[in-house]
Amino acid sequence: MISNPRIDEFKRETKIKAALFGATGAVGQVFMWMLSDHPWFEITRIIASKARIGKEYGDEVHWILPMEIPKNILKITINDFDIDAMKAEGIQVVFSALPNSIAADIEPKLIEAGFSVFSNAAAMRYEDNVPILIPEANIDSLSWIEKQGYPEKGFIITNANCSTTGLAVAMAPLKKFGIKDLFISTYQSVSGAGHPGLSSLDITNNVIPFIGGEEGKMIEEFKKILSVEIDIFPFCVRVPIMFGHLETVWVEFEKDVSINDVLNAWNESANGLEHLPSTPVRPIEYDPQEDLPQAKQAFYGSPAGMTVFTGRLKKQGNRIGFALLVNNVVKGAAGGSIQNAEAFVSKYLDK
Ligand SMILES: NC(=O)c1ccc[n+]([C@@H]2O[C@H](COP(=O)([O-])OP(=O)(O)OC[C@H]3O[C@@H](n4cnc5c(N)ncnc54)[C@H](OP(=O)(O)O)[C@@H]3O)[C@@H](O)[C@H]2O)c1
C-alpha cells in the first residue's frame, strides 16, 4: 500500500534531505512508511536508541502497521545523533518522534544547530512562538517561525496531541459560529501509547477511563490552536483497538446553528491547501449512516489515514453533537508532521 496515490503530481527534481529521530516507534514507523515514497522528502539518516546504532532497520523494527513494510527501508542503517555529520550530509529537515523526556533534551540542540524541526513530542508545544500547527485549522501560525529567528536560525513546529488534532480539524470550520463550550468523550486506541505501550493483560477485554495527561493536553492545545478562551470538558478513555481515536462531541455556539450550517462549513474546510501533497482532497468526510464513523476506517481516505471522518450529527436544544474519527498515528502524528513540513517548504523554500 503506497501512502499517497498523488505522488507523481507533486514530484520535484531534488528531494529535501531529512533525518528521523525515533524511527522504530509507533509514530516513527508511520514516518518511515509515508516518507518511503514521498515526492519532496528523502530520509537519509534515522535514529533510535543507542543499542540499535549500526543495525539495519528491517532487523530492528517490530512492525505494527497494517500494511507491509516498504522494501526500500529494510536495509537503512540506524545511525547515531551527530549534528556535524547531519550537516555534512546536507540534512535540512528533522522529524522527531521521540518520547517527551528525550525530545526535551535533543530538540533544543537541533534548533540551535539550525535545523528545521517538525516534532510530535509535547516537550516544546506550549512555549511562546512555537506553533502547534494543523494546516486545516491554523495555517497562519506557520509564520511564528520568523519570531523564532528563521531564516537566520533553526526553528521548531510541533503538531498537536492526537486526540486534539481530530477535534481541532472538525471544530476549526465551526469557529465562525462562536464556540461557547465543548464536552468531549474519547475512545482511544492502544497505539496512542506507543510501542510496546500498554500491557496486553491490562487492555484486553477492557476499557480504561484514564489516560495520564491527555485531558489537560486537549484543553490547553485546543485553545492555543484555535485562539479561543472557552471551557472544555474532556473524558479520555483507552479502548482495546489498534488504531484510530473515536471521539464524541457536544458543542454550544453563540449563534443559532443548524445541522446544515455545520455540514456546509465542513465541506468548505481546507480550501487552499491542495498544493500540499499530504492534504486529503476532503479533510473532513461526513457520512450520514447512523453507525459511522468506526475505528476500522482509520486507514481509509487518500492519503490513507489523513482524513477526519465525522458522523452522528444531531441538534438537541442549543447544542450540536457529533462523532469523529482521527487516525492517531497518521493525521494525529507523523502524517500531520509531514504535512506541516510541506506547508513550510511551500511557503518558505519554494516561494
Ligand atoms: N502514538 C501516538 O499515537 C502519538 C500521537 C501523537 C504524538 N505522539 C508523540 O510522538 C512521540 C513518539 O510516540 P510513539 O508512540 O511513537 O513512541 P514509541 O513507540 O515509544 O517510540 C519512541 C521512539 O523513540 C526512540 N528512542 C527512545 N529513546 C531514545 C533515545 N535516547 N535516543 C534516540 N531515540 C530514542 C525509540 O527507539 P527504540 O525503539 O530504540 O527504543 C523509538 O523509536 C511521543 O512524544 C508521543 O507523545 C504519539
The ligand as a Gaussian input file, in Angstrom:
#p B3LYP/6-31G(d) Opt

LIG

0 1
 N        1.439000       7.108000      19.373000
 C        0.665000       8.124000      19.053000
 O       -0.499000       7.943000      18.645000
 C        1.174000       9.550000      19.155000
 C        0.384000      10.553000      18.619000
 C        0.819000      11.882000      18.685000
 C        2.029000      12.158000      19.279000
 N        2.785000      11.156000      19.822000
 C        4.080000      11.518000      20.401000
 O        5.082000      11.101000      19.471000
 C        6.252000      10.685000      20.159000
 C        6.563000       9.240000      19.768000
 O        5.482000       8.424000      20.181000
 P        5.443000       6.851000      19.903000
 O        4.088000       6.446000      20.283000
 O        5.948000       6.551000      18.542000
 O        6.532000       6.329000      20.986000
 P        7.327000       4.946000      20.995000
 O        6.574000       3.906000      20.232000
 O        7.661000       4.699000      22.406000
 O        8.684000       5.272000      20.175000
 C        9.737000       6.038000      20.703000
 C       10.898000       6.105000      19.716000
 O       11.955000       6.896000      20.290000
 C       13.177000       6.137000      20.270000
 N       14.025000       6.492000      21.404000
 C       13.820000       6.237000      22.720000
 N       14.838000       6.719000      23.458000
 C       15.711000       7.293000      22.573000
 C       16.977000       7.958000      22.719000
 N       17.540000       8.145000      23.910000
 N       17.590000       8.430000      21.601000
 C       17.037000       8.246000      20.378000
 N       15.850000       7.601000      20.186000
 C       15.195000       7.148000      21.276000
 C       12.713000       4.695000      20.338000
 O       13.764000       3.860000      19.869000
 P       13.913000       2.333000      20.380000
 O       12.927000       1.523000      19.617000
 O       15.314000       2.021000      20.013000
 O       13.658000       2.352000      21.864000
 C       11.525000       4.736000      19.380000
 O       11.990000       4.757000      18.058000
 C        5.950000      10.866000      21.656000
 O        6.457000      12.106000      22.077000
 C        4.430000      10.834000      21.708000
 O        3.923000      11.530000      22.824000
 C        2.386000       9.861000      19.752000

